[in-house]
Amino acid sequence: MIENGSGAEDLVANAYRWLHDISGIAPTVGFEATGQSARSCDAVLVGPYRAQRGLSAAELALLTEGLEALRETAQAETQAMELNRRLAS
């Protein structure tokens, strides 16, 4: 995703759209924190997406950190929902 002209622009665009979708959909299905975490990743990608370019090394580092936080958040919310479902039955 770093080098311009090597398909990086398309990768950034796809990642931006996916994360933008997650940030909007997640809260509507009970994953508020996951949506917020996805918005943080979305914020890293919006500039490169609009400029139709790849990521700088600093942006890639921020995105990597954000994606790890997103994974952890989604996992925690999924586990909490599963526990709540089991307790309710």
C-alpha positions as CSV (number, residue, x, y, z in Angstrom):
1,M,0.0,0.0,0.0
2,I,3.0,2.3,0.2
3,E,4.2,2.7,-3.3
4,N,2.2,4.9,-5.7
5,G,1.6,3.4,-9.1
6,S,1.8,-0.2,-8.0
7,G,-1.9,-0.7,-7.3
8,A,-1.5,1.0,-3.9
9,E,-4.2,3.5,-4.7
10,D,-6.7,0.7,-5.4
11,L,-5.7,-1.0,-2.1
12,V,-6.2,2.2,-0.2
13,A,-9.5,2.8,-1.9
14,N,-10.8,-0.7,-1.1
15,A,-9.6,-0.6,2.5
16,Y,-11.1,2.8,3.0
17,R,-14.5,1.7,1.7
18,W,-14.5,-1.5,3.8
19,L,-13.5,0.4,7.0
20,H,-16.0,3.1,6.2
21,D,-18.8,0.5,5.8
22,I,-17.8,-1.2,9.1
23,S,-17.8,2.1,10.9
24,G,-21.3,2.7,9.8
25,I,-22.8,-0.8,10.1
26,A,-21.1,-2.0,13.3
27,P,-23.0,0.3,15.7
28,T,-26.4,-0.6,14.1
29,V,-25.9,-4.2,15.0
30,G,-24.7,-3.6,18.6
31,F,-20.9,-3.1,18.0
32,E,-20.5,0.5,19.0
33,A,-16.9,0.3,20.1
34,T,-16.0,-1.7,16.9
35,G,-17.5,1.1,14.8
36,Q,-15.5,3.7,16.7
37,S,-12.3,1.7,16.2
38,A,-13.1,1.4,12.5
39,R,-13.6,5.1,12.3
40,S,-10.1,5.6,13.6
41,C,-8.7,3.5,10.8
42,D,-11.0,5.3,8.3
43,A,-9.5,8.6,9.5
44,V,-6.0,7.4,8.6
45,L,-7.1,6.4,5.1
46,V,-9.3,9.3,4.1
47,G,-6.5,11.6,3.1
48,P,-4.7,9.1,0.9
49,Y,-8.1,7.9,-0.5
50,R,-9.1,11.4,-1.5
51,A,-5.6,12.1,-2.9
52,Q,-5.7,8.8,-4.8
53,R,-2.3,7.7,-3.5
54,G,-0.6,5.1,-1.4
55,L,0.2,5.4,2.2
56,S,3.3,6.9,3.7
57,A,5.3,4.8,6.1
58,A,3.9,6.8,9.0
59,E,0.3,6.3,7.8
60,L,1.0,2.6,7.3
61,A,2.2,2.3,10.9
62,L,-0.9,4.1,12.2
63,L,-3.1,1.9,10.1
64,T,-1.4,-1.3,11.4
65,E,-1.8,-0.1,15.0
66,G,-5.5,0.8,14.3
67,L,-6.3,-2.5,12.7
68,E,-4.9,-4.4,15.6
69,A,-7.0,-2.3,18.0
70,L,-10.0,-2.9,15.7
71,R,-9.4,-6.7,15.8
72,E,-9.2,-6.7,19.6
73,T,-12.3,-4.5,20.0
74,A,-14.4,-6.6,17.7
75,Q,-13.2,-9.8,19.4
76,A,-14.1,-8.4,22.8
77,E,-17.5,-7.2,21.7
78,T,-18.2,-10.5,20.0
79,Q,-17.3,-12.4,23.2
80,A,-19.4,-10.1,25.3
81,M,-22.4,-10.6,23.0
82,E,-22.0,-14.4,23.1
83,L,-21.8,-14.4,26.9
84,N,-24.9,-12.2,27.1
85,R,-26.7,-14.5,24.8
86,R,-25.8,-17.6,26.9
87,L,-26.8,-15.9,30.1
88,A,-30.2,-14.9,28.6
89,S,-31.0,-18.5,27.6
